[in-house]
Amino acid sequence: MFSIIGTIIIGFIAGVIAKFLMPGNNEPSGFILTTILGIVGAFVATFIGQAVGWYGPNQGAGFIGAIVGAVVVLAIYGFVAGRSRTTTL
């Protein structure tokens, strides 16, 4: 149970840091969406890390892994959101 709560807390912080690290990310996404994407990034980093063997079955992603996962999720979101915005115009 604590690993899920820990992943959420680390993902929250990682999402905020990833928002600052993304170069040229001028998406008007708010604080809540950024933190949700950061939490998703932490869960993605945990899942991939466990699948590759970097983390054990009950281990979550580390802080750096969560930031990398959050940056990847934010980049994918920015690409998909940017693409959908241009196709609807």
N, C-alpha and C positions, 0 to 999 in steps of 0.2 A: 504494500500500500504506500509506503513512504517513497518508493522509487518512482511511482507515478506523480506524487506531489512534488518530489525533487525535480523531476523532469519538467513539470509545469513551471516551477519557479525559475529553473535555469533557462528554460525556453523563453520565459517572459523577459529576463535580462538579456538573453542572446538576441531576441527580436529587436530590442531597443538599440543594442550595439550594432546589429546588422544594418539597421536603417541608417545609421551614421556612416557605416563603411561602404554602402552602395554608392558608387560614383555615378553622378548624373541621374539619380533616381528622383525625379520630380513628380512622382505619383502623388495625387492628393489624398492618399490613404491616411486615415487617422491613426491615432495612437492605439486604439483597440484593435483595428485590423492588423497593424504592425505586430502587436504582441501576440495575436492569434497565429499569425504566420510564423512568428518566432517559436511558439510552442509546437506548431506542426513541424517546423524544422528540427527541433530537438527530438521529437518522436521519430522523424525520418532518420536522423543521425543515429539514434538508438537502434532502430530496426536494421539499418544497413550495417552498423558496427557489430551487432550480434550475428547477422547473417555471414559476414566476412570472418568473424572470429576475433575481432578486436576486443569485444566485451563479452562477459559471461552471460548466462541466461537471466540473471537477476540484476545485472548492472545497467545503468543508464549511460547515456553519452556524457562525456566530460564537457567542461565548459567550452573549450576550443572546438570540439566536435559539434556542439550545439550551435555555436556561432556560424561555423561553416555550413551546417544544415540550414540554418535560418537564412543565410545569404543566398544559398541555392534556391530555396523556396521563394524568397523575395524576387530573385531574378526571373524565375519561371512565372511568377505571378505578374511581374511587370511586363514580361514578353506577351503573355496571354491577354492581359488587360489592355495593353497597347494595341495589340493586333485586333481585338474585338472592337475597340473604340474606332479604329480607322475603317473597318469594314462596314460599320453602321452609318457612317456619314454619307 
